[in-house]
Amino acid sequence: MPGQPEWDVVVVGAGPAGLSCGYAAARSGARTLVLDRATHPRYKTCGGGLIGTSLAAAGARVAVPVAERVHEAVFTLAGRRRLVRRTAEPLLSMVRREEFDATLCNAAADAGAVVRTARVRAVEQDPDGVTAVLADGERVTGRFLVGADGSAGVTARHVGVRCTDVDLGLELELAAPPALRDAWRGRLLIDWGPIPGSYGWVFPKDGVLTAGVIAERGTGDQTRAYLDRFLAQAGLGALERIQDSGHLTRCRAADSPLRRGRVIVAGDAAGLLEPWTREGISYALRSGALAGEAVAAGDAARYESAVEETLGAEMAAGRRLRAAFTRRPLAFHAALATPPGWRAFAAFCRGETTFATLLRRRAYSTALRLL
């Protein structure tokens, strides 16, 4: 690579992971460039439910644009066995991703990162730096490159990320009339689905309802039928569809690489998400920040150890929960009707604990082994 790299850090992808990286790196004094093929604000397929861990990670740098806070959760099992749980403290905070991501983008720019619209088609590296090759042929060089361009992006392929669980998520944004808007205010619905390992959700966002289902890839026809049935059971089948989209979520193998030389991957590009619930925003925010701090310090290897010690342990616990849930969804539903089960779920949602911490307790670990 001739000459001095133009940037200390080049970030590919301007979602929560990439913008968290850009913010952390720029705040540390690194010359930081963030590249994304789209301009903010833009629509993103996502339930938009922030657990407490995400609020804490994002709230340290921005005023989170919360559309609605949830205090009531309704659980069903394939549309039956309705269970209602209420809490004084908010369980989840709902955001519209176009607003949330735009807020993170502004924060990264305010911290000193340059955010640019460009599509990256290839990544090249040598011992001294990394080159991002853009779609128009331009070459952008950096001392390090952080990939945050999603699970199907060029950086995941470059690093060689391997995933075990791949799921198909189908999601709708529905326009809620005033009466229905009031009925859903502060309330979410989670349905443990009929396909092994599947579930559906309805999240309120101040006039808009986000509804979707997720199931293992390869069950596309069943997943689409589940979505239609789920909407009908929730009384939402006739609502106007503002957005209709789908996406794949990929969960990394436990030994999948996070780095190749001077290129590291974060968020979805690394396959970092909670394996049971498929919650990914908290993983994106935290891994992006860890990546930005590591490359700004010139120590990409530090990122690997930090991720494995924190997020890796949480993912290992999530894999155990997903395996048990896939076999025994009725038992999980029944557990939410018990005070210990509900307390554990609510504490996770609020960010007061993690699944890894819970499974270090004998009572929860024993119950999971029995399942």
Salt bridges, closest charged atoms under 4 A:
ASP8 OD1 - ARG31 NH2 3.08
ASP8 OD1 - ARG143 NH1 3.86
GLU72 OE1 - ARG86 NE 2.68
GLU72 OE2 - ARG187 NE 2.53
GLU99 OE2 - ARG96 NH1 3.86
ASP101 OD2 - ARG42 NH1 2.94
ASP101 OD2 - ARG97 NH2 2.89
GLU124 OE1 - ARG139 NH2 2.53
GLU138 OE1 - ARG116 NH2 2.50
ASP167 OD2 - ARG278 NE 3.23
ASP167 OD2 - ARG322 NH1 2.86
GLU173 OE2 - LYS205 NZ 3.97
ASP182 OD1 - ARG185 NH2 3.25
ASP206 OD1 - ARG185 NH1 3.69
ASP221 OD1 - ARG224 NH2 2.93
ASP244 OD2 - ARG241 NH1 3.58
ASP255 OD1 - ARG162 NH2 3.18
GLU304 OE1 - ARG259 NE 2.90
GLU308 OE2 - ARG252 NH2 3.30
GLU314 OE2 - ARG286 NH1 3.00
GLU352 OE1 - ARG350 NH1 3.92
